[in-house]
Amino acid sequence: MSGSRTSEKKPVRAYRRGKTSGAEAVGRRPLPPLSENRVLLALLAIMLLGAVLRFYGLGFQSFWGEELAGWDFSTKETISQVIGSVRSEINPPLYFLILRFAQWIFGDSEWALRLPSAFAGWLCIPAIYLLGKRIYSEREGLIAALFLAVLWAPIYYSQEARSYSMLILFSILTTYFWWGVMLGLRYRRELPAREAALYVICAVLCAYLHYFGLLLVVLQGAALAALARGTLRNVMLLYVPVILAYLPWLPSMVHQSRSGTQGGEPTLQVLPDYFQFLFGRSGLLSLAAWTLLCFLLIRGWDDLRSRRKGRGIPPGLLVAAWAIGPFIVAYLASRSMLTDENLMVSLSAVYLLLARSVTRTFSGRAAAIFQGTVAVGLAAVGLAYLLFSMDYYTTPAKEQIREAALYVTGHEDKDTLVVRCDTGDRLDFYLKTSETVERKDVEACEAGDFPKIENRVKEGDYGEVFHFISGKDSDPQMVSMFQRNFQPVDYERFDGASVVVYKVRPSVPEGLPQTKPPDVPQPEPPNSLPRQ
């Protein structure tokens, strides 16, 4: 019995101290640990850089459709109304509740609504460092934190009023505490109380943030049941609170799954495309990352061969399962769920594997120098690509709904009727000029709504009509009816939005011939009108 316990405790010490294992422990001497002062200074510098990249320019980009939807949900007066409005969509409610509290504190400007995402994205940096340190060592933790601080994908979603930045954060935190629970159950046959309590809290929050967060928690539960043999009772005890906490939302999730719309069909290239997406679709960064990950795969196979007779679990195997597990499950269940945003739940796993590949590629006396050079070089290329090639902070990358709305509010007058198509009056975020003035716009999305436009023009005796098109192209039949019944005089196009200005032709009294006087000049139609 004592010999068995001793053999089971050794792997725990190896994981906790960040020692090398497998072929690494047999074939080469591990690098000396970094000093605490150097690690702290490096981490603080990375966090400072990550904060600048996330908090700078929060209000530069216009809100687009999904962000306006989040604003619409979070503007409800009570928490029950927020939850009720979210129930009609395909999202859990936690993020919108957080957005509601943010509005109470900071207001509803663009930067204020994006502030929770930016703060969560900044917290991801120390979180992934701690996870990398727990799984591998401080070196992998620092390198992964550096990648997460400067690469495009985590920065972009840290500056968007959506749930994905928080999803990344809680995917890291749930994995961090799950790792401690797994080690306790597998090697000590006991459930660590503190780790278990924190895991339950983070797992519930992760599941209420996004359905792929729920998928991650389910996969972690299945992995824990498989790895912690003989402790199934403790595993069930761990997940009972998670299930009970999620039961109130379960009917709404079923309702959403039945009424939700499906996306387009993905291709077999989704997984490689997703990995390229994580590196800003930079060919150079993607090639470097794939090369390093392939080398890590080769070295990992050597580790697996050396572990055949042992009972230790290669950390890289579990991290790789985290990276591709959600993709495989979604691919088998419903391929319409395979989007870059949904797979953000695996972003941290990919960066951790890349950090590990950097430390495994180089060995010898100068290994630390080569590792630091490669890590800093990749981060510098990613940062340069973000700032100079993508012009991230100076070039609009979202639908320019704000710019189109400013054109409307800057050119309309009492003689103008605005026709728009949006759900729940979400364009009021930009069009609403005063709390006391109620807009009298017409909501029309399809050709069948055109009689409503004609009636409003006659009743209000309007002289011009602004057709505000946002989010998607307007109904071609409706555009054709606009151009047949009104005179187009201006067309302003923006990324993802446009405004077409029409003059209302003077009405002719009944009984008179429908001809125009020859001496009345008619304006020329603008170029590049929307297609009929």
N, C-alpha and C positions, 0 to 999 in steps of 0.2 A: 504493500500500500504506500509506504513512504517513498519507494523508488518511483512509483507511478506518479505521485504528486510532484516530485521533483522534476520529472521529465515534462510535466504539463506546465510548470511555471516558467520554464526557460524561454519559451516563445514570447511570453508576456513581457519579460524583461527586455528581450530584443526589440520588440515593437516600441516599448515605452522610451527606451534610450535612443531610438532612431538608429540602431546599429544596422549594418548591412547584413544580408542573409543570402542563403543559397550559393550560387556560383560566385557571387561577389565576395562572400566571406571566405570562400575556398581559394579563389584565384588571385585576389589582390587585397592589399591592406587598406582598410577604410581611411578616409581623410580625417584629420583631427577636427573636432567640433569647433565651430566659430565662437569667438568670445561674446559674452552677453552684451557688452557695450557696442560692439560692432554690429551685432544683429539688431539691437534696438535702434541705433542710428540709421541703419539701412532701411528698416521698416518704417521709421518716421519719415524718411525722405521719400519713400515710395508712396506713403499715405498722403503726404503733402502734394506730390505731383498728381496723384489720383484725384485729390480734392479740387485742384485747379482745373483739371480737365473735365470734371463733372459739374461744378457749380458755375463755371464761367459760361455765359451765354445761354442760360436756362430759358430766357424768353425770346431768343433770336428766331427760332423756328415757329411758324404758325401751327396752331392746333390743326389736326386733321380729323377725319371722321371718327376713328376709335377714341381719340382723346376727347372730342366733343361729346361722345356717348358717355364716357366716364364722368365728365362734368355734369351732364344731364341727370345721370343716376344720383350723383352725390349732392345735388341741389334740393333734394326732397327735405321737407321740414323735420320729419321724425325718422328714427332708425328703422322702424317697421315699414315706412314708406320706401326707404332706400332698398331694403331687402325685397320688398314686393316688386319694385321696378326691375331689380336685377333678375328676379325669378323668370321674367319673360325673355331673358337673353340666355347666353350659353356661358355663364361665368358664376363662380362662387361669390359670396358677397363681401369677404373680408376687406379686399382692397378698396372697395367703394366706401365702406365705413371709415377706413383710414383717411380717404380723400375728403369725406365729410368733416371729420375733425380738423383736418388741415385747413379747410375753408373757414371754419369758425375761428381759427387762430390767425391765419395769414391772409385771408381773403381769397378771391377767385381769379387772380391774375394768372397769366401763363406760368411765370416763374414760381408762383406760390403753389399751384397745383402740381408742378413737377418736382417741387422740393422734397417730398417724401421719397420719391424714386431716386433722386440724387443722393440723399442721405443713406438710403439702403445700399445703393451702389458703392458708396464710399466705405460703408461697413463691411462690404464683401472683401475688401483688401486684407484687413487683419484677420477676418474669419478664414479665408483660404490659406493664409500663412499658418494659422494654428492647426488647420486640418492637414496641411502638408507636413508640418512638423510632427503631428501625431502619427500619420501613416508612414512617412519616410524619415525625413530629418529637417533641420532648420534650412538647409540649402534648398531643398525642393520647395519648402514653404515660401522662402523669399523669392525664388524665381517665379513661382506661380503667381504670387502677389504682384510682381512686376508686370507679368503678362496681362493680368486682369486690370491693372491700373492704366495701361496705355493703349491696349488694343481697341479697335473700333466698336465691336459688338457690345461689350459691357458698358462702354461710355454712351453709346447711342441709346440704349434702353434705360440708362440712368438719367437721361434727359428727356424722357417721354412719360407722360401721365398715364401709364398703364402698369400692370402688375408684374411685369417680367423681371424688373430689377429686384423686387422683393422675393420673387420666386427663386432667383439665383441665390440670394442671401440665405433663405430658409432651407434650400436644398443643401447648402454647405453646412448649416448648423445641425440639421437632422442627421446628416452623414457623420458629423463630428461626434455627436453623442451616441449614434448607433454603433460606431466603431468601438467605443468604450463598453457598451452593453454587450456587443458580440465577443470581445475579448474576455469579459467577465464570465459569460455563460459558457463559452467554449473551453476555456483553460482553467477556470476556477470553479465552474459549476455553481455559480451564484449570480444573482441579479444585483448589480450595484445600484443602490437606492437613488443616489444623487444623479447619476447618469441616466437612469431610467426615468426619473421624474422630469428632467430637462428634455429628454428625448420625446416624451409624451406631449409636452407643451409645444415643442417645435414642430412635431409631426402634425398635430391638430392645426396649427397656424398654416403650415405648408399646404395641407389638404384644403383649407378654406380659402387659400389664395388663388389656386389654379387647379384644374383637374389633372394636369400632369404632375403637380405636386402630390395629389392623392395617389397617382400611379406610382410615383417614387416610393411613397410610404408603403404601398402594397408590395412592391418588389423587395423593399428592405425587410418586410415581415416574412416573405417567402424565403429570402436568403438566410435570414436568421434561423428560421425553423430547420433549414437544411444544414447549416453550419454548426449550430449548437445542439449536437446530437445528445439525446438523453435529458434535455431540459425543456421539452416542449411545453410543459406546464408553466414554467416561468415565462416562456415566449407568449403564451396565451394571456397570462396575467399582465404582461406588458401592453398588449394591444387591446385589451378590453376597454380601458379608459378612452383610447383613441376612437374605437367604434361607438361607444356611448356618446362621446362628444360630437360625433358626426351624424348621428341618427336624426337630429332635428332637420338637417338640410337634405337628407336622403330623398324624401318625396319631391323636393324641388329639383334635385339632380335628375331623377327619373323623368319628371315633366319636361325638363330641358332636353334630355336625350331623345324624347319622342317628338318634340316640336322643332328641334334644331335643324338647320339647313346643312347640307354637306358641301364640301369644297370640291375643287377640281381633282382629277386623278393624277397622282404623282407618278414618277418614273423610277426605274431602278437606280437612277443617278442621284436620288435624294440624299443618301448618306454622304457620298463624296461632296455633293454640293453644300450640304450642311457644314461639313468641316471647313470648306472654303469660305462659307459665310462667316464663321467664327473668326476668320482672319481678314475681314473686310473685303473679301473677294480679291485680295492682292495675290497675283500669281507667284511672286517671289516668296512672300511669307508662307503661302500654302505649300509650295514646293519644299521649302526648308523644313516646315513642320512635318510634312509627310515623310521626308527623308529621315528625320530624327525618330519619328514614331516607328518607322519600319526597322530601324536599328534596335530600338527598344524591344520590338517584337522578337527579334532574333536573340537578344540577350535574355529576354524573359523565358524563351523556350529552354535555354540552358538552365535557368533557375528551376523550371518545372521538372526537368530531368533529374536534377540533384535532389529534389524534394519527394521523389516517388516513394522512398521508404520512410519519409518523415511524416509528421502530422501537421506541420506548419502550413499556413495558407499564404501564397504570394500576394502581397498587397496590391501589386499591379493588376492581378487578375480580377480582384474585386472592383478596383477603380475602372478597369476596362468594361466590366459588366455594367457599372453605373453609366458609362459613356454610351454604350450601344443598347442597353436593355430597354429603355423607353422607346427607342426607334423600332426594335424588333416587335415589341408588344403592339405598338400602334400600327405597324405594317400588317401584322396578322389580324388585328381586330378591325380596324377601319383606316384605310390608307388616306382618307380625306383629312385625318388628324396630323399627317406628317407635314408640318410647316416648320419653318425656321424658328418662329416664336415659341411654339409648343416645346420644341427640343432644347430650348434654353435651360431646361432643368438639368441637362447634361453638360452645359458649358464648362463648369468648374472641373469636371472630371477630365475633359480634354486638355485643359490647361495644366492640370496636375500631371497627366501622363507626359505632356511635352516637357514640363520641368524635370520630371524623372529621366526622360530620354537625354536631356542635356547632361545630367550628372553621371549617367551610365555610359555615355559615349566616350568620355575622356578618363584616362587613368594614368597613374605614374606620379612622379614628383611635382610636375607642373599642372596637375589635373585641375586644381582650384583656379589657376589663372585662365586655363582654356575654358572652363565652365563659366566663369564670370564674363569672359570676353564674348562667348557665344550668346549667353543670356542677355547681356546688355546690348549686343549687336542686334539681336532679333527685336528687342524692345525699341531700340532707336529706329530701326527700319519701320516698325509699326507706327511709331509716333510721327516720323517724317511722312509716311504715307497718309496718315490722318490729317496732318496740318497742311501739307503742300500739294499732294496729289489729289486728295478728296476735297481740299479747301473746306474742311468740316465746319469751321466757325464763321465762314464768310459766304457760303453758297447754300441756298435753300435746298433741303433734302426731303421736305414733306410737302403735302398739298398746300398751295398758297391760298387757303380759304380766307385768311385774314386780309391779304392784299386785295383779293376780289371784293370782300365786304367793304374795305375802306374806299374802293373805287365807287361802290354803290352809295355809301353814306356821303361821300364827297361830291357826288354829282346829282343826286336826287333832289327834288323839291316837291312842293305841294301838288304839282301837276304830274307826278310820277307814280306809277303803280309797279311795285316789285313783285315778280312771280318767281317763286323758288320751290325747291323740292328737298325737304329735310324731315327727319323723324323727330317728333316731339319739340319742334321749334328750336333745334340745337344751334341753328345759325344765329339765334338771338345773342349768343355769347359775343359776337362781333357786331351784329346789326343793331342791337338795342342801344339807343343813345341816351335814354333817360328813364328813370324809374317811374315817372309820372306820365310819360308819353307812350301810348300803346300803338304799335305798328299795325298797319292795315294791309299787310302783304297777302298775296294769294298763294295758297299751298296747292301746287299742281305738278304732277309727275308724269301723267300719261295723257295721250290724245283725248281720252274721254273726259278729261278735266277742262278742256278748252272752252266749252260753253260757259263755264263758271268765270273764266277770264274775260270773255266778251261781255257778260252781264256786269261785271265790276267796272269795266271800262266805260260802259254806257251810263251806269248809275253815278259814278264819280266824275264823269266828263273829263277823264284823264287825257293828256296830250301825248304822253310817251309811256312806254313799258320797258322795264329792265327785266330781262330773263336771266336770273342768277342760277348758273349751272355749277354744281359742286359734287365732288365725290365720284360721280360716274357720268358718262355721256347721257344726254337727254334722249327721250323717246324720239326716233326719227320722224314719226308721223306728227308728233307735236311740233317739232321744229318746222316741218313743212307747212303746217297750219299757221304758225307764227308768220312765216315769210309770205304766205298768200294773203293774210288778212291785215298785216301791218307792214310798214316800210322800214327795213333795216337800215340804220344809219351809222352804227359803230359796233365794233367787236373787239373786246379786250380779253385776251387769253392769258391765263396764268397756269402754273404747274398744278394740274388736278382741279382747276376751276376756271370759269369763264363768265363773262357778262356780255350779253348781246342787247344793244339799245335799239328799240323800235319806236318810230313815230306813228302815232295813230292817224290814219287818213281821215279827213273830214267827212262826216256822214252826209249823205244826199237825201233830201226830203223825198218821201214816197210819191210816186207819180212822175218824177222827173227822170230824164235819161241818165244812166250811170256813166257819164263821161266827165273827164276832167278838163278844165279850161286850158286851151293851148298856151296861154301866156303865164301859167303857173309853173315855175321850175321845180323839177323833182330831184331830190338828192340821189346821188349815186350810191348803190349798195356797197358796203365795205368789203374788202377782200377777205378771203379765208373764213367765210361764214361757216357755221356748223353744218355738217352734212345732213341732207334731207333723207 
